[in-house]
Structures are given as C-alpha cells and as structure tokens.
C-alpha cells in the first residue's frame, strides 16, 4: 500500500510504501492506543468526577449503580419466589404423605403419636407478602424435620408389616392336600385297629397314592425318618414352638435341614406305618402338644369345623394309638 505525504510549506511530496505486515502492525498499534486513551478517559471523567462530585458525572454514576443493584435485587426476588412456590408444592405433597401414613399406620398397628409426628397442616405456602430469605430457610428446616419424622414412621411401619407378613407365612393355614376329602378329625374316636376309644391327634386327608403333600407353612425340616406308627414322616419347624407333622407318606422329597416355602411339595400320599389305606395324617403341635389343625387351616382355607365321627366316616385312617386317660 502506498501513501503520498505532501508538505505545503516546503512544496515537497514523499511516497511511503507499507507492506501487509507493516500495515497490520500499524493497525494494532492504533487499536492499543485507542484502548489506552479510552481507559484513561473513563478513569479521568467517571471515577475522578464521581469522587470529586462533578454534578453530571456523579448523577450518571449513581444511576448506573442504582440500576445494577435493582437488577440484582429483582433477580434474587424472582429466584426466592420460585423457590417459595416449589416449597409450597413440597409441603402440599408432605401433607398428602402424612394422611397416607396415618392410614397405613392403622394397618400396621402403629400409633403415629408414639413416633412424635407433627400433625398434618394445610394451606398455601406463598402468602401475599413475599418471603424473606430467613423465612424461607426456616420453612425448609421445618420441612426437613418433618421429612425425618415421616421416614422414622415409615421405617417402623415397614418393619411391622414385614413382621406380620413373616408371621402369617409361618402359620400353617395352607391345606396340605388339595381337593382331598377330610376323614377322621382331631379328637377322641374308635381306633380302627382295636375298636377301643383313642385320641386322634391330627386330621386324615384321604387321597390317591402319589398325591402331592404340601407344606402348610414355611419353615425348616427338623425330622425326616421312618416311624413305626407314622411310617414315612416329615416334621417342619415354623418357629415359636410350632411344628407340623406329615405322616404315612409313600415318598419323601425333602431332608432334615431343608428350608421350605409355604405350598412346597414335601412328600407324596401313601399308606406306610400304622395305616388302613392311602391318606395323609396331618398334625400341628405347639410346644409338643397336639392341637386341632382345623383351627389353623380354617383361618386360611375355610375348612368346616364340624367334627366327623370316625365310626360314621368311610375311608382310610391311622396314626399312633392314644389310649383314653384314666378318671
């Protein structure tokens, strides 16, 4: 690029040639010079004018600072209002959770007052007056405390409900033979072998050989053996000194120490031991004392409570001989 410089006094002209690199350097130098001049002007006019109280400059600076503070306050106010609305929604959901917790606690047998739960509260969180930061923080602290109380209550209810479920699963209410006819009931009867009065310590379920025998409840197999009177026998411990006994089986499918579930097949119907025909002899023992199994099965299956006299009941019978007590 060529520049021609003319001196009017000397009536001379001079040509200057700038290459691309030199031109760039000149432009950069001019830009830096302008930036330095602008910064100096700002420092001189605005800062010094504001410090020394120049009327026009001071007013302009105050307006700029005031607008900056107003923008910052407006931004903070908008954020606080948004947080307050969200907090109000959270409180509304917490009130619904409290109502649900009270209903569930009744099913679990838990009194919410024992957990010191704050009573439910309603109403909108955001009032006509905007919340301050301190009020918002206090409300958040209350909500956090309430959430901790709800967590404690839910934990207790979960434990209670789980315990109830386990206890229910460990109570023998599952019918051990599906669709079987009920033969001899629990109680005194005429023994089918000697014709004398004897105590029948369980229920007889008549079924075809090979019919599945199901566990009446979950538990642990504590006995699997051949008994002289019970034949092939299985005993399952359900905890709390509660044991079920399955006798006269043709085949046993579990062994001592096995953990079994409610309704699991443990054996097959047979006529081993002291038996007159294929059937399952089912007993429930509490602390080693025979109980009427119908009381347990009726709770889950609705079996009839009417006892059938052995003399009037056709079908197979068996079990150990229990002589009547002397009076």
VENMO-V629071 format. One record per residue. N is the residue number from 1. RES is the residue in one letter. SS is DSSP state (alpha for helix, beta for strand, coil for the rest). PSI is psi in whole degrees, 0 to 359 (none if undefined). OMEGA is omega in whole degrees, -180 to 180 (NA if undefined). Layout:
n->N res->RES ss->SS psi->PSI omega->OMEGA
n->N res->RES ss->SS psi->PSI omega->OMEGA
This chain:
n->1 res->X ss->coil psi->135 omega->-177
n->2 res->X ss->beta psi->136 omega->174
n->3 res->X ss->beta psi->137 omega->177
n->4 res->X ss->beta psi->119 omega->-179
n->5 res->X ss->beta psi->126 omega->-177
n->6 res->X ss->beta psi->130 omega->177
n->7 res->X ss->beta psi->112 omega->-176
n->8 res->X ss->coil psi->328 omega->-178
n->9 res->X ss->coil psi->315 omega->-177
n->10 res->X ss->coil psi->351 omega->-179
n->11 res->X ss->coil psi->44 omega->178
n->12 res->X ss->beta psi->153 omega->177
n->13 res->X ss->beta psi->145 omega->-179
n->14 res->X ss->beta psi->133 omega->-180
n->15 res->X ss->beta psi->130 omega->179
n->16 res->X ss->beta psi->130 omega->179
n->17 res->X ss->beta psi->123 omega->178
n->18 res->X ss->coil psi->124 omega->176
n->19 res->X ss->coil psi->175 omega->-180
n->20 res->X ss->alpha psi->319 omega->-179
n->21 res->X ss->alpha psi->316 omega->180
n->22 res->X ss->alpha psi->323 omega->180
n->23 res->X ss->alpha psi->319 omega->178
n->24 res->X ss->alpha psi->317 omega->-180
n->25 res->X ss->alpha psi->322 omega->179
n->26 res->X ss->alpha psi->318 omega->180
n->27 res->X ss->alpha psi->319 omega->177
n->28 res->X ss->alpha psi->317 omega->-180
n->29 res->X ss->alpha psi->319 omega->178
n->30 res->X ss->alpha psi->320 omega->179
n->31 res->X ss->alpha psi->314 omega->179
n->32 res->X ss->alpha psi->321 omega->180
n->33 res->X ss->alpha psi->318 omega->178
n->34 res->X ss->alpha psi->320 omega->179
n->35 res->X ss->alpha psi->317 omega->179
n->36 res->X ss->alpha psi->319 omega->180
n->37 res->X ss->alpha psi->321 omega->179
n->38 res->X ss->alpha psi->316 omega->178
n->39 res->X ss->alpha psi->319 omega->179
n->40 res->X ss->alpha psi->320 omega->179
n->41 res->X ss->alpha psi->318 omega->178
n->42 res->X ss->alpha psi->314 omega->-180
n->43 res->X ss->alpha psi->317 omega->-176
n->44 res->X ss->alpha psi->316 omega->-174
n->45 res->X ss->alpha psi->306 omega->-172
n->46 res->X ss->alpha psi->305 omega->-175
n->47 res->X ss->alpha psi->311 omega->-179
n->48 res->X ss->alpha psi->322 omega->178
n->49 res->X ss->alpha psi->322 omega->179
n->50 res->X ss->alpha psi->322 omega->-179
n->51 res->X ss->alpha psi->321 omega->-176
n->52 res->X ss->alpha psi->359 omega->173
n->53 res->X ss->coil psi->32 omega->175
n->54 res->X ss->coil psi->126 omega->-172
n->55 res->X ss->alpha psi->306 omega->-174
n->56 res->X ss->alpha psi->313 omega->-178
n->57 res->X ss->alpha psi->318 omega->180
n->58 res->X ss->alpha psi->318 omega->178
n->59 res->X ss->alpha psi->317 omega->179
n->60 res->X ss->alpha psi->318 omega->179
n->61 res->X ss->alpha psi->318 omega->180
n->62 res->X ss->alpha psi->321 omega->178
n->63 res->X ss->alpha psi->318 omega->179
n->64 res->X ss->alpha psi->316 omega->180
n->65 res->X ss->alpha psi->318 omega->180
n->66 res->X ss->alpha psi->317 omega->179
n->67 res->X ss->alpha psi->323 omega->179
n->68 res->X ss->alpha psi->316 omega->179
n->69 res->X ss->alpha psi->320 omega->179
n->70 res->X ss->alpha psi->319 omega->177
n->71 res->X ss->alpha psi->319 omega->180
n->72 res->X ss->alpha psi->317 omega->179
n->73 res->X ss->alpha psi->320 omega->179
n->74 res->X ss->alpha psi->320 omega->178
n->75 res->X ss->alpha psi->315 omega->179
n->76 res->X ss->alpha psi->321 omega->-180
n->77 res->X ss->alpha psi->317 omega->179
n->78 res->X ss->alpha psi->320 omega->179
n->79 res->X ss->alpha psi->319 omega->178
n->80 res->X ss->alpha psi->319 omega->179
n->81 res->X ss->alpha psi->320 omega->178
n->82 res->X ss->alpha psi->318 omega->178
n->83 res->X ss->alpha psi->322 omega->180
n->84 res->X ss->alpha psi->318 omega->178
n->85 res->X ss->alpha psi->318 omega->178
n->86 res->X ss->alpha psi->321 omega->178
n->87 res->X ss->alpha psi->323 omega->177
n->88 res->X ss->alpha psi->320 omega->177
n->89 res->X ss->alpha psi->321 omega->179
n->90 res->X ss->alpha psi->320 omega->179
n->91 res->X ss->alpha psi->322 omega->178
n->92 res->X ss->alpha psi->318 omega->178
n->93 res->X ss->alpha psi->325 omega->179
n->94 res->X ss->alpha psi->323 omega->177
n->95 res->X ss->alpha psi->317 omega->177
n->96 res->X ss->alpha psi->320 omega->179
n->97 res->X ss->alpha psi->323 omega->178
n->98 res->X ss->alpha psi->316 omega->179
n->99 res->X ss->alpha psi->318 omega->178
n->100 res->X ss->alpha psi->319 omega->179
n->101 res->X ss->alpha psi->322 omega->179
n->102 res->X ss->alpha psi->321 omega->179
n->103 res->X ss->alpha psi->316 omega->-179
n->104 res->X ss->alpha psi->325 omega->-180
n->105 res->X ss->alpha psi->327 omega->176
n->106 res->X ss->alpha psi->321 omega->178
n->107 res->X ss->alpha psi->326 omega->-178
n->108 res->X ss->alpha psi->353 omega->-179
n->109 res->X ss->coil psi->29 omega->-179
n->110 res->X ss->coil psi->132 omega->176
n->111 res->X ss->coil psi->115 omega->-178
n->112 res->X ss->alpha psi->333 omega->-180
n->113 res->X ss->alpha psi->333 omega->180
n->114 res->X ss->alpha psi->335 omega->-179
n->115 res->X ss->alpha psi->1 omega->-180
n->116 res->X ss->coil psi->52 omega->-180
n->117 res->X ss->coil psi->135 omega->178
n->118 res->X ss->coil psi->133 omega->-180
n->119 res->X ss->coil psi->153 omega->-179
n->120 res->X ss->coil psi->144 omega->179
n->121 res->X ss->coil psi->147 omega->-180
n->122 res->X ss->coil psi->190 omega->179
n->123 res->X ss->coil psi->158 omega->-179
n->124 res->X ss->coil psi->146 omega->-180
n->125 res->X ss->coil psi->317 omega->-175
n->126 res->X ss->coil psi->116 omega->180
n->127 res->X ss->coil psi->185 omega->180
n->128 res->X ss->coil psi->326 omega->179
n->129 res->X ss->coil psi->129 omega->180
n->130 res->X ss->coil psi->145 omega->179
n->131 res->X ss->coil psi->144 omega->173
n->132 res->X ss->coil psi->168 omega->179
n->133 res->X ss->alpha psi->320 omega->180
n->134 res->X ss->alpha psi->318 omega->179
n->135 res->X ss->alpha psi->322 omega->178
n->136 res->X ss->alpha psi->318 omega->179
n->137 res->X ss->alpha psi->320 omega->178
n->138 res->X ss->alpha psi->320 omega->179
n->139 res->X ss->alpha psi->320 omega->177
n->140 res->X ss->alpha psi->321 omega->178
n->141 res->X ss->alpha psi->318 omega->178
n->142 res->X ss->alpha psi->319 omega->180
n->143 res->X ss->alpha psi->322 omega->178
n->144 res->X ss->alpha psi->319 omega->178
n->145 res->X ss->alpha psi->318 omega->179
n->146 res->X ss->alpha psi->321 omega->179
n->147 res->X ss->alpha psi->321 omega->177
n->148 res->X ss->alpha psi->319 omega->178
n->149 res->X ss->alpha psi->318 omega->178
n->150 res->X ss->alpha psi->321 omega->179
n->151 res->X ss->alpha psi->316 omega->178
n->152 res->X ss->alpha psi->315 omega->-179
n->153 res->X ss->alpha psi->315 omega->-180
n->154 res->X ss->alpha psi->324 omega->178
n->155 res->X ss->alpha psi->316 omega->179
n->156 res->X ss->alpha psi->316 omega->-180
n->157 res->X ss->alpha psi->320 omega->177
n->158 res->X ss->alpha psi->316 omega->180
n->159 res->X ss->alpha psi->316 omega->180
n->160 res->X ss->alpha psi->313 omega->-179
n->161 res->X ss->alpha psi->321 omega->178
n->162 res->X ss->alpha psi->319 omega->178
n->163 res->X ss->alpha psi->318 omega->178
n->164 res->X ss->alpha psi->320 omega->179
n->165 res->X ss->alpha psi->317 omega->180
n->166 res->X ss->alpha psi->316 omega->180
n->167 res->X ss->alpha psi->320 omega->179
n->168 res->X ss->alpha psi->320 omega->180
n->169 res->X ss->alpha psi->335 omega->-177
n->170 res->X ss->coil psi->1 omega->177
n->171 res->X ss->coil psi->129 omega->-176
n->172 res->X ss->coil psi->85 omega->177
n->173 res->X ss->coil psi->356 omega->178
n->174 res->X ss->coil psi->127 omega->179
n->175 res->X ss->coil psi->127 omega->-173
n->176 res->X ss->coil psi->336 omega->177
n->177 res->X ss->coil psi->117 omega->-176
n->178 res->X ss->coil psi->130 omega->175
n->179 res->X ss->coil psi->12 omega->-178
n->180 res->X ss->coil psi->152 omega->177
n->181 res->X ss->beta psi->135 omega->180
n->182 res->X ss->beta psi->121 omega->179
n->183 res->X ss->coil psi->240 omega->-178
n->184 res->X ss->coil psi->136 omega->180
n->185 res->X ss->coil psi->178 omega->178
n->186 res->X ss->coil psi->135 omega->176
n->187 res->X ss->beta psi->191 omega->-178
n->188 res->X ss->beta psi->141 omega->-179
n->189 res->X ss->beta psi->176 omega->174
n->190 res->X ss->beta psi->120 omega->-178
n->191 res->X ss->coil psi->131 omega->-176
n->192 res->X ss->coil psi->349 omega->-177
n->193 res->X ss->coil psi->320 omega->-176
n->194 res->X ss->coil psi->357 omega->177
n->195 res->X ss->coil psi->12 omega->180
n->196 res->X ss->coil psi->163 omega->178
n->197 res->X ss->beta psi->132 omega->-178
n->198 res->X ss->beta psi->156 omega->180
n->199 res->X ss->beta psi->122 omega->174
n->200 res->X ss->beta psi->117 omega->-168
n->201 res->X ss->coil psi->11 omega->-180
n->202 res->X ss->coil psi->203 omega->176
n->203 res->X ss->beta psi->144 omega->176
n->204 res->X ss->beta psi->122 omega->177
n->205 res->X ss->beta psi->112 omega->-179
n->206 res->X ss->beta psi->129 omega->180
n->207 res->X ss->coil psi->163 omega->180
n->208 res->X ss->coil psi->150 omega->177
n->209 res->X ss->coil psi->138 omega->-180
n->210 res->X ss->coil psi->353 omega->177
n->211 res->X ss->coil psi->141 omega->-176
n->212 res->X ss->beta psi->135 omega->172
n->213 res->X ss->beta psi->123 omega->-174
n->214 res->X ss->beta psi->146 omega->176
n->215 res->X ss->coil psi->129 omega->-179
n->216 res->X ss->coil psi->343 omega->178
n->217 res->X ss->coil psi->166 omega->177
n->218 res->X ss->coil psi->154 omega->-180
n->219 res->X ss->beta psi->201 omega->-178
n->220 res->X ss->beta psi->133 omega->178
n->221 res->X ss->beta psi->121 omega->-180
n->222 res->X ss->beta psi->343 omega->179
n->223 res->X ss->beta psi->132 omega->172
n->224 res->X ss->beta psi->102 omega->-173
n->225 res->X ss->beta psi->173 omega->171
n->226 res->X ss->beta psi->123 omega->-179
n->227 res->X ss->beta psi->143 omega->-177
n->228 res->X ss->coil psi->324 omega->-178
n->229 res->X ss->coil psi->324 omega->-179
n->230 res->X ss->coil psi->347 omega->-177
n->231 res->X ss->beta psi->216 omega->176
n->232 res->X ss->beta psi->118 omega->-170
n->233 res->X ss->beta psi->145 omega->175
n->234 res->X ss->beta psi->135 omega->175
n->235 res->X ss->beta psi->134 omega->-179
n->236 res->X ss->beta psi->127 omega->178
n->237 res->X ss->beta psi->124 omega->-179
n->238 res->X ss->coil psi->9 omega->-179
n->239 res->X ss->coil psi->165 omega->-180
n->240 res->X ss->coil psi->37 omega->178
n->241 res->X ss->coil psi->31 omega->-180
n->242 res->X ss->beta psi->123 omega->-177
n->243 res->X ss->beta psi->140 omega->172
n->244 res->X ss->beta psi->146 omega->-177
n->245 res->X ss->beta psi->135 omega->-180
n->246 res->X ss->beta psi->117 omega->-170
n->247 res->X ss->beta psi->165 omega->177
n->248 res->X ss->beta psi->22 omega->-178
n->249 res->X ss->beta psi->148 omega->175
n->250 res->X ss->beta psi->330 omega->-180
n->251 res->X ss->beta psi->138 omega->179
n->252 res->X ss->beta psi->135 omega->-174
n->253 res->X ss->coil psi->1 omega->179
n->254 res->X ss->coil psi->169 omega->179
n->255 res->X ss->coil psi->166 omega->-178
n->256 res->X ss->coil psi->134 omega->-180
n->257 res->X ss->coil psi->350 omega->-180
n->258 res->X ss->coil psi->141 omega->174
n->259 res->X ss->beta psi->122 omega->-175
n->260 res->X ss->beta psi->161 omega->-180
n->261 res->X ss->coil psi->161 omega->175
n->262 res->X ss->coil psi->134 omega->178
n->263 res->X ss->coil psi->0 omega->179
n->264 res->X ss->coil psi->140 omega->178
n->265 res->X ss->beta psi->121 omega->-178
n->266 res->X ss->beta psi->338 omega->-178
n->267 res->X ss->beta psi->183 omega->177
n->268 res->X ss->beta psi->146 omega->-177
n->269 res->X ss->beta psi->140 omega->177
n->270 res->X ss->beta psi->201 omega->180
n->271 res->X ss->coil psi->37 omega->180
n->272 res->X ss->coil psi->156 omega->179
n->273 res->X ss->coil psi->209 omega->-177
n->274 res->X ss->coil psi->86 omega->-173
n->275 res->X ss->beta psi->148 omega->179
n->276 res->X ss->coil psi->353 omega->-179
n->277 res->X ss->coil psi->171 omega->-177
n->278 res->X ss->coil psi->124 omega->177
n->279 res->X ss->beta psi->167 omega->173
n->280 res->X ss->beta psi->126 omega->171
n->281 res->X ss->beta psi->116 omega->-174
n->282 res->X ss->beta psi->128 omega->-180
n->283 res->X ss->beta psi->152 omega->172
n->284 res->X ss->beta psi->124 omega->-179
n->285 res->X ss->beta psi->132 omega->175
n->286 res->X ss->beta psi->116 omega->-175
n->287 res->X ss->coil psi->38 omega->177
n->288 res->X ss->coil psi->359 omega->-178
n->289 res->X ss->beta psi->125 omega->-180
n->290 res->X ss->beta psi->135 omega->177
n->291 res->X ss->beta psi->162 omega->178
n->292 res->X ss->coil psi->112 omega->-178
n->293 res->X ss->alpha psi->336 omega->-179
n->294 res->X ss->alpha psi->330 omega->180
n->295 res->X ss->alpha psi->328 omega->180
n->296 res->X ss->alpha psi->314 omega->-177
n->297 res->X ss->alpha psi->325 omega->-179
n->298 res->X ss->alpha psi->331 omega->-180
n->299 res->X ss->alpha psi->331 omega->-178
n->300 res->X ss->alpha psi->334 omega->-174
n->301 res->X ss->alpha psi->349 omega->178
n->302 res->X ss->coil psi->35 omega->178
n->303 res->X ss->coil psi->149 omega->180
n->304 res->X ss->coil psi->145 omega->180
n->305 res->X ss->coil psi->353 omega->-178
n->306 res->X ss->coil psi->123 omega->180
n->307 res->X ss->coil psi->141 omega->180
n->308 res->X ss->coil psi->131 omega->177
n->309 res->X ss->coil psi->136 omega->-177
n->310 res->X ss->alpha psi->326 omega->-178
n->311 res->X ss->alpha psi->334 omega->-179
n->312 res->X ss->alpha psi->2 omega->-177
n->313 res->X ss->coil psi->117 omega->177
n->314 res->X ss->coil psi->164 omega->175
n->315 res->X ss->coil psi->184 omega->-175
n->316 res->X ss->coil psi->155 omega->177
n->317 res->X ss->coil psi->168 omega->178
n->318 res->X ss->beta psi->201 omega->-180
n->319 res->X ss->coil psi->169 omega->-180
n->320 res->X ss->coil psi->151 omega->-180
n->321 res->X ss->coil psi->124 omega->178
n->322 res->X ss->coil psi->106 omega->-178
n->323 res->X ss->beta psi->152 omega->179
n->324 res->X ss->coil psi->149 omega->-180
n->325 res->X ss->coil psi->145 omega->178
n->326 res->X ss->coil psi->143 omega->-180
n->327 res->X ss->coil psi->none omega->NA
